[in-house]
Amino acid sequence: MAATTLARLAALFLLLAAQVACEYGMVHVVSEGGSPKGKDYCILYNPQWAHLPQDLGKASFLQLRDWTASLLCSPGDLPASGFSNQIPLVTRGNCTFYEKVRLAQGSGARGLLIVSKEKLVPPGGNKTQYEEIGIPVGLLSYKDMLAIFRRFGHAVRVAMYAPSEPVLDYNMVLIFIMAVGTVAVGGYWAGSGDVKRYMKHKRDDGPEKQEDEAVDVTPVMICVFVVMCCLMLVLLYYFYDHLVYVIIAIFCLASSTGLYSCLAPFVSRLPFGKCRVPDNSLPYFHKRPQVRMLLLALLCAATSMVWGVFRNEDQWAWVLQDALGITFCLYMLKTIRLPTFKACTLLLLVLFIYDVFFVFITPFLTKSGNSIMVEVATGPSDSATHEKLPMVLKVPRLNASPLALCDRPFSLLGFGDILVPGLLVAYCHRFDIQVQSSRIYFVASTIAYGIGLLVTFLALVLMQRGQPALLYLVPCTLLTSGTVALWRRELAMFWTGSGFAKDLPQPPWAPATTLQPPKDSEPLSTQPPGQELPKAPLPTKELPEPAHAAPTPEEVGAEAPATEPSILAGSSPEPIGQDQAQPGTSA
């Protein structure tokens, strides 16, 4: 009994070893006629059957024999002439991989390609079978087989090889520049916009007030947002094919709005197109927008529609998606505002837990053992639509490798990994302006975001699996900004908020504008209408004119009695005004 149990455990271990040893490779296909140019296709192989050369120059080009009409499970399925110096192409099913490979090798084949209409799985076996077989075995998808015959015909030669994976793809550099640049520009723009709105509010410029006021995020809104994110992610996992088109439509609408918001300040500076739409009662048009802004709105809508139609064009559609995604992130950073560092900490920590849970914990909860976050972000492998969610920055892999060809042709970074830390960076910039620092909070948090992103890339290279970027970005940005506040002894102010109207220091002449004059004070009538109240007491030698008007006996002998009501017009009858006056103005 114990021996049987040990044998089963050993068999299970060997099976797991075969699965671990599974690797991606390439089959390079060329036409025997010499044209068109050769192309690589993805294969899944097990190096324990036979190793593939890493260099295409060291691989042998052999004739591909289309034998897909047979399952190659019995000697009767072999052709009369055998497969001498050929690579047969057979259909998967009805028997084990070992039986197919043994028959092919016995008939003189130099390799074997098995076509699968299902998801590619590793061609496994046991140790004894591995020692017996000396030809490489690869699984080719049915879709790629049709593409080969459609492009090259049936007279083709193939070579199987497996180049080594690069340690780091250069597309990471592009993603880093786009992400850090978006966070820096969005944070700076959001902080500057808040200052402009505050200054306009102080000047009581009601008609000139911006229409797109920022929305302050409250703790209740944060909790509701996170619950909605969890619910939406689970729904996408189970109903991906139905909801993916809803997400695509939302992205088209939101990205066109973001593009308009980013381009409007530049278009408004153009010297032409200032004329307005005639009076009408149509929705939106009744506000009589300028022609140039109307044309801009049409251009933005057309751009998002072009992406929506050609979104699956891998050659260039990713450029348009990234451009629309960056403008969407900038718009969100400008519109959504975290009013306190307390709110920043709450949002980042909750989403930190959310990200880690759906990447690292959910594989233990799903039947397939896959992460819900990774499955949704990259698109389920069994999806009937083969659509991808657009809420990511995507850049194609620049290095030719089996991983890029087979599994992940693009490197991805979700919008949440830009927006969530970006809201903290925007808050840091507003606080810099509030305390009149040299943007130390803004610069420090932006650098911390870049360092966190580099750590994320390093973890991705070392672990070779999708990483929750917030796992590294949240500690870097939160700890850095909090440390700067502690070092500058401003942690209490940094924690409690950025309300400009209540926190900005008042100018030295503020008491003259805040203190109210007594209602029954007669000398106030001597102030001419519309004349601005003085901001500081003036010397008596600069105000001699009132003494020449009509001097009275009571005024004779007084040094400057006529100036006193004017100086004290903005103050109370108490000695406060005398304390603020210069020595030359005292009676």
BELBELVEN-V753471 format. One record per backbone hydrogen bond with DSSP energy under -1.0 kcal/mol. NH is the residue of the N-H (numbers start at 0). CO is the residue of the C=O. Records with the same first field share a line. If there is no record, write none. Layout:
NH=CO ; CO
//
This chain:
4=0
5=1
6=2
7=3
8=4
9=5
10=6
11=7
12=8
13=9
14=10
15=11
16=12
17=13
18=14
19=15
20=16
22=44
24=42
25=160
26=40
27=158
28=38
29=156
31=154
33=30
38=28
40=26
42=24
43=138
44=22
48=45
57=54
58=55
61=157
63=155
64=86
66=88
69=66
76=73
77=74
82=106
84=107
85=82
86=62
88=64
89=112
90=69
91=114
99=95
100=96
101=97
102=98
103=99
104=100
105=101
106=102
107=104
108=103
109=85
111=135
112=87
113=137
114=89
115=139
123=121
129=125
130=126
131=127
132=128
137=111
138=43
139=113
141=115
144=140
145=141
146=142
147=143
148=144
149=145
150=146
151=147
152=148
155=153
156=29
157=61
158=27
160=25
161=52
171=168
172=169
174=170
175=171
176=172
177=173
178=174
179=175
180=176
181=177
182=178
183=179
184=180
185=181
186=182
187=183
188=184
189=185
190=186
191=187
192=188
193=189
194=190
195=191
196=192
197=193
198=194
199=195
200=196
201=197
202=198
203=200
204=199
205=203
208=205
212=210
214=334
216=336
221=217
222=218
223=219
224=220
225=221
226=222
227=223
228=224
229=225
230=226
231=227
232=228
233=229
234=230
235=231
236=232
237=233
238=234
242=238
243=239
246=242
247=243
248=244
249=245
250=246
251=247
252=248
253=249
254=250
255=251
256=252
257=253
258=254
259=255
260=256
261=257
262=258
263=259
266=262
267=263
269=266
276=288
284=282
285=281
286=283
287=284
290=274
291=272
293=289
294=290
295=291
296=292
297=293
298=294
299=295
300=296
301=297
302=298
303=299
304=300
305=301
306=302
307=303
308=304
309=305
312=309
313=311
316=312
318=315
319=315
320=316
321=317
322=318
323=319
324=320
325=321
326=322
327=323
328=324
329=325
330=326
331=327
332=328
333=329
334=330
335=331
336=214
341=494
343=339
344=340
345=341
346=342
347=343
348=344
349=345
350=346
351=347
352=348
353=349
354=350
355=351
356=352
357=353
358=354
359=355
360=356
361=356
363=360
364=361
365=361
372=357
374=370
375=371
376=372
377=373
378=374
382=379
391=389
392=412
394=410
396=408
404=400
405=401
406=402
407=402
410=394
412=392
414=390
417=414
418=414
419=415
421=417
422=418
424=420
425=421
426=422
427=423
428=424
429=425
430=426
431=427
432=428
433=429
434=430
436=431
442=438
443=439
444=440
445=441
446=442
447=443
448=444
449=445
450=446
451=447
452=448
453=449
454=450
455=451
456=452
457=453
458=454
459=455
460=456
461=457
462=458
463=459
468=466
470=467
471=468
472=468
473=469
475=471
476=472
477=473
478=474
479=475
480=476
481=477
482=478
483=479
484=480
485=481
486=482
487=483
489=484
493=489
494=490
495=491
496=492
497=338
502=498
503=499
509=506
511=508
512=509
513=509
514=510
520=517
524=521
525=522
526=523
530=527
541=538
542=539
546=543
547=544
555=551
557=554
566=562
567=563
570=567
578=574
579=575
584=581
//
